[in-house]
Amino acid sequence: MEETVMELELHRFIKKEEEGKYLSVNFQVPEQVETMEFSYSYDKKENIVDFGAAGEHEGFIGWSGSNRSRIRVSHRNSSSGFANVSIRQGQWQILLGAYKICPQGVQVTCRVKFQMKSLRMFKGDTHIHSCASDGNMSVKELELLAEKEGLDYLFLTDHNNYAHNDSISGEGKVKLLPGVEWTTYRGHAGMLGKARAFWNFISNSEQETREIFRQAKERGSLIVLNHPFCPDCGWKWGMEAVPWDLLEVWNGGTKPSANESCLKWWDEQLQKGKKIAVTGGSDFHSLEPGRMPAMPCTCIYAESTEAEDLLEGLKSGHTCIALSPKGPFLQVPGKGRLPGDTLLVNTSLELEFTGLKKGDCLFFITNGSSEKIVCDKENVKIKRIMEKRGYCRAEIRRELFPGTESLVFVSNPWYIVNT
């Protein structure tokens, strides 16, 4: 999607008698801003003017003195000396320090560039472990590895532990988000988005499990049933026993047969008219053949990597799951046409798949019926009219091993309604 940039120019004349004072230039920030860039210019031959920023809701953001003329503010990777803040609508201020002003005064020109949020695809992993539990890499090492793999985000989900969440700095190129994998002898659940989802992980009864899930939901965690059909650590509490938000339909550490069982169960629920959003997770612990972060890769369609945007994308089912960060992918269909959205009967749905290999099989599944398309090029576009109420979704399978079609892509469903 095309990014939108807005610019604002402001002027402040500083008089000689204002020398030694701190001044402000007020301006309004619109909604949906992801990044702001501030710059200022003036005659520096006889004047020294310092520079900073503050927000109506955020308070003081940072101060650069006069050694810089341009700074960046965002929810992550702000310029050095400036806080990482979510940019909210309201009145902001460019702060000016009139350190030295010539007798005739000086005109200061301030410019603000707004980089607006824009719908795009973010690649990452919702299920990953560090050495805070049974992984063998530190949070920083995971962050660097994720950056090398071209990922945009990671949810850290160590077993029954929160220490790893204290290591999130928010300064790297990869967005790190807090989480935990609630781990019991009767099943595992990812609790995403909050540093502490519950007081105590221990549960010996369904009632105690419900209470832990209640706490997690009350605190704003997004709950994922992890690898529910795994023969070793599957979900034994019952699929209807507790409220949850997402189903981990594809787990990188579980046998393909268990993932296929989960996929089959999910599709059966969709045929019954249920709306269930799915995600994927590598369940990464350590580097080994065939195991890397984001294998599989959960691709979230969102307007930024701010936590609230990524979590909303997951919860709404605005996601697809790919074999790896290299794809295959579904290009961003646009607002109102994302996986997880609800469409009216007779809506035209146009989809473009990229990162394909010759011989890949694209399955367009509608209410349990499957249309198979053999792909002969890297990019494939399809257009279908949704003639019946129910759901539709996409899968791509590839012959990774001789004689076996393996899952390499699955989308969340589009839900089709009459009105």
Disulfide bonds with the S-S distance in Angstrom:
none
